[in-house]
Every structure is written in C-alpha cells, then in structure tokens.
Amino acid sequence: MATEKYAWKYCSIGGMTRISIKSGEDIRHLGELDQKLWTVLSCPVAGLEFPEKTLKFIDSDNDGRIRVKEIVDTANWLCSVLKDPDLLLQGSDSLAISAFNQEDPQGKILHDSAKHILANLGLEKDSISIADTADSTAIFAGTRFNGDGVITPASTDDAELKATIEAIIASVGGSADRSGENGVNAAQIEAFYGACADYIAWRDAAEADKENIFPYGEKTEEALAACESVKAKVKDWFTRCTLASYDENSAASLEMSTAKISGLADMDLSECSDQIAACPLAHIEKDGKLEFKKVNPAWKAAMEKVHGLLFPDKKSIDEAEWNEALARFDAYKAWKGSKKGAAVEGLGEEAVRGWLKAGRKADLDALVAEDLALEAEAKAIDNVDKFLWLFRDFYTLLKNYVTMPDFYDSWKGETKAIFQAGTLYIDQRSLDLCIKVADMGKQAEVVASSGMYLIYCNCTSKVKGQTMTIAAALTDGEVDNLRVGQNAVFYDRNGLDWDAVVTKIVDNPTSIRQAFWSPYRKLANTIQDRISKKAAEKESKVNAGLTEKANNAQLNTDPKLETIKSTFDIAKFAGIFAAIGMGVGFIGSAIAKLIVPWYNIFICFFVLVLVISGPSMFMAWLKLRKRNLGPVLNANGWAINSRLLVNIKFGATLTHLAKYPKIVINDPFAKKDNKGKKAIAWIVAILLVLGGLFAGHYFKGWFGKWNPISDKFKTEAVVTEAPADGTEAAEATAPADGTAEAEAQSPAETVPAE
C-alpha cells in the first residue's frame, strides 16, 4: 500500500474513530488509505441486501469475495472516466452524457457508446440510465452485426447462406446473439461441416463394399432387427434339442409340461400371452430341425418375419444354418458401429452432399469475422451498463467498507446496512438487526465473543419456495418468554413475510434492567424447580406407600380396640419453649438495633439489593458497553477489521418493544380489583411491621433477663446516680423471690451519672 499523503478527515462513529468519506477526492485517493484503517477487509458477493450484479462487476477474480484491492481498482476506474467524482456520492441511476471524461480513452469510449445506445433505441435525450442499458435485445434489435461472433439468418441477404445457417442450427445447435435471435458461431460452423464430411465418408465406405455390408440389400436393417427379436428364443430351442439328442429320456422334461398346459386350459388364453411365450419355441426334435409352421403361437409372427426375410425358400432350418445367417450381419454391424456425422444424418444424404459441394463455409466464416470486428464497440456498450450499476451503488458499498454510517444511522429509518436482512417479530417486539447465516457450523466458534443475545431462526417462504437461516440480535427488553421452538414472523427488506422458528439462542445480557432482576428470576426458577421436584418425589413416595399399605392391609376382627395413650413430656416442652424464647429475643434485639436510627432499615435493604443484583448488573454493564457485531459478521463470511460496537443507547434503537396507551378499558372477564380491600391489606401489613419493630425495641432487654428453664428473672444490679452533694451511696436490690438480704454496693462499683 502506498505511503499515506492525502489529508484524510476523521469521524467518531459507533464508539470508534473512522475515516470519513465525504467527497469525490476522498474516493479518488482510496489507494493511499492505509489498509489498517479500513473497517472491512472483505465481504461475500452473495447473501447481502445489495445488488449482486454490482458486486460481480467489482469481483474481478470471480472468487465470490470483494476485497480492498478490488474496491480501490473500481474507485480508480470510476474517477478516471468521470469529469466530477463528486457525482458518485449521489447514488443516481442515470448520468448526463456530458459527464463522461472524454480526455480519458476509456471515458471517450463510454461517451460514444452511450450515444450509440440511445441512437439504437431511438431515444433523443442527453442522459443515459440503467433502464436504457438493461435490455440488450432492444439495443441490438435489427442490427446485422453486434460484436458477439454470432451470425443469424438476418446477417446476410444470400438465400443459400440463410438456409445453411438454419441447417446448422437444426443439426449441431445454435447460440443466441445480443439481439436475442438464434444464430451460429465459428465453432458451430466448423462442427457442421466436419459432421457433413464424416457422414459422407461413412456412407461412401458402405457403397464400396455394398454386397458384404448389406447382405439383404435395403432390408438388411429390418432383417437384423427381426433376428435380434428371436435370437435368444431360437438359441434356447436348439440347446434343448441338443440335450434331447444326448439323453432321449430328457426330451419329455424339456417339453412344456402337461400340468402347465392343464393350468391354462380354464383361463382366457388371449390374456395368457406371457405364460405361453415362456414355453419352448417349438416341440423338441432330436434331429434339431426347426419347422417354421410348428412354432409356439406366441412367437409365430416374429418367426414368420424371420422366415420371409432370411429363409424364404426353406421350411425348416438347423442350428448351423441359423448361425450362418447371423454371421452375415457382422460386417453390417461393424459398419454401423463406426458411424460418424450422425448429427447431420437427419438432414438427408442428398442435402448433406449438396452443402459439401457448394463449399459456402468460407463465406460463413467471413460473416463471423465481420461481426467480431465490432467486438470492441459492443463490449463498450456492455461497459456502459457496468458503469451505470457501479455509478449508482459504489458509494453505498464503500460506506459499508470504511465508515458504516448506514448501520449506525439505521435507527432513523432512512437507511440500513447491506448486511441487515430485515425485521423479526417475536414476543411483542421487533428486531431490526437480522443477518443471513450462510454456515451455522461457523457460528458457535466466534459469536460467543460478541456479547450479544442472538436468536437463530429457520425461515421459510411459501411464496418463493425457499428457506434461509437468520441470526437476530435482541438488544433490549426481557428474555423470559423466549425459547427454542418458538414461532415468529420475519419480514425481508422487500416486505415479504417468512415463517420463522427459533432453533438456537445465545444468551447474553440485553439491558441493565434485565440484569437487575436476573438473580431473582434464577432463584425463583431454582426454587420452583426444587419444589416441583420435591413434590413429585413426595407424591411418588405417598403413592408407593399407599399401594404397599393397601396390599399388606389385614382386617382386624377383634371387637376390642386398643387405646393409644400419649404422654406429655414436660422437659421436652420446656426445652422447645426455651429455644423459641431465645430465638424471639435474638430477633427482637437484632431488629431493635437495626431501627436505631430509623433509616438503618433502608440502608440494610439497599445493601442487600446491592449484594444480590450488583455483580449481575456490573457484569452486564461491562458486556453491554462492549457488545461487538464484528464476530457475528465474521462468522458470515466478512473480514471485519475494526470493532462494531452496539452500546446500550444504540442497542435500544435496534429492538422495539410494544407500547400501549394508558387508557381504562372495562374487561368483563378480568379479575375484579377491589382497591379498598387492597388498601386495607397494605395498611394492616405496614402496622404489623411497625408494631413488630416497636415491640422488638421495647423488649430488647426483657428476653435477655428471662430464664425459660427456671421461669425466673435473673438478678441484675441497678445503677443509681450519685448524690448531688458528692457523697457515696449504694442501693441493694433484692432477689425476685424476696429470700435473700440486700447486698451493699461499694462506692468503687457505682457508675457515674451520665
């Protein structure tokens, strides 16, 4: 790549710095742009929302891919044949004839060819469009020569040459020329005259050895066909006769069995031709003489034909005579096998000899040469069509290679990138970022690194009778209702609807909101699965136990029923009550500490939510800001040279959620909503919570003083304030039961007043 000298302009789009292509001069200097700065290095020719004809014009090596060098070569050609390269930015499908650069040799040819096209079409205007060059048949209609090397009957006024061209088309085939008429080229003319010469040489060889090759004259072919039709049956009969002469006792077994004939006696013999034909050709004769009048009725007609053509003077033949007759066809069969020029045989020997004798091949070759003399002009006419397609589409393709503005501006609804195949409607939302998938095998290797939530769908169109696979990116909203096997509808860029079925889902975050609720949903799903599993296990055990008890149950015939006595264990009850009391005391004390001060409860709630949802939201934030479409395109045949970020804000424009107006509608089947009862329920719940919190704070020390085992309160020193005069004082507290003396408290143990 040449050293960069041109002063490029830059822009920031999609979170990346990219080259800005805004003028014809930018396009003219594309060859100076460092390839490392291109967003795309190559893309496929097929499967894009872009005219494939244009891409094939650019794909100079016909490898099915468009590379940077081919883009640069196309840009150089377009800029050289145009006076003003800025016209390329218009994307127009027509161009003024005067816009061609006649100072450039190729531009001059395009200019003249464009005028020639308009003249052939009978149009008087100063501009040319794709519509004008689309119909090559109309452009070359009525012209004798058009540079394609194909001549038609209209290419000459000579009646004999016209007839010869028509004969060539009828025998060896023809080719359509630019005007749409069927004609012949040099290769077909050569093939025709070669076939004529071979055919006549083959016929002349037969005339030279006529008696040997045609043993039965003109009826040789008919006689051979008659022999071939009975050849196997006659050979079978002679073989049976040979066995009968070898062993006389075997003759009866080689004949048609009486039982078989008896089986046919009761049937309609006119419908038993196959069974009769399966019998021997005639009665077995030890002398091996086949009499034509005594053959199997099913073979009578065929044998009469053989008799009349090969043995008209004989009533019977033996095996030697039969083999000798067959041998007489050897020369004829060898001659037939060497046939040449069969393509012209249908024209008749006399006509073929006439074309060879006339010797008009040179005249036909001269017409082809005259037509080919206009090849450069005709090719220039094709180049006008090529130029107009590139003139209209090149800038669109270039933007998708260097800057990608069509993709990042697609939310405006005015443009879409050439890889955006259409819109998928699923689960009350529409997904605008849908890409055709050429090879599902390559998807798993790279799409995981994209960080995008992808929905793969098989799409079927009954109108087109076609199927395709798409990858749709879900960039906003919830994902709870999405699953493999779900049906959807896909609309392509032309508005045609396709039936879509979800076949695979690549799970990734779609939004911060979705990531916030994700842990709770997973926990709820886990709990639900556990409960369902436990319930199923419990149900299974209960059913098994009931079955076992029913099977093992015995009827108690004793009239006296045993009485089950239950005993009350006071120690166990006390222990349980003590544990409950300690638990309540712990909970109350903890709640009391939490609500002092009162806003601690909100802090704790916030910390709890942060611990649960924080990591999920943080990881989602990291992934969402780095979502990259590049790996998805790479898996579909692109060579992406830069990141194509789909951040949170841009992603929200690619997925549209259903929105309903805020209106009140009476639904007679909806569950009745008693707002009064709901309000009372909320008030009661709040009062209970506040009451519990207050009780916990009020009794926070009470549970600690109570001994549930002895059911007595522990003694606790009561601290009194010191007298105002500074003298020491002590106060004794008596035990709860009043049995002990008061114990004086030393001055050292008193606590100063706060």
PyMOL commands that set and color helices and strands:
alter all, ss='L'
color gray80, all
select helices_A, chain A and resi 24-28+30-32+35-37+52-58+68-81+85-90+97-99+105-121+130-134+136-140+153-155+159-171+186-208+210-213+217-246+248-254+258-265+269-271+273-277+292-294+297-310+319-327+330-337+342-347+349-358+361-372+375-402+405-408+410-412+440-450+512-552+570-594+600-625+630-634+648-651+675-698+702-705+747-749
alter helices_A, ss='H'
color red, helices_A
select strands_A, chain A and resi 9-13+16-20+40-44+65-67+94-96+127-129+175-176+182-183+290-291+316-317+422-425+429-431+434-437+453-461+466-474+487-492+497-506+639-640+655-657+706-707+712-713
alter strands_A, ss='S'
color yellow, strands_A
deselect
rebuild
show_as cartoon
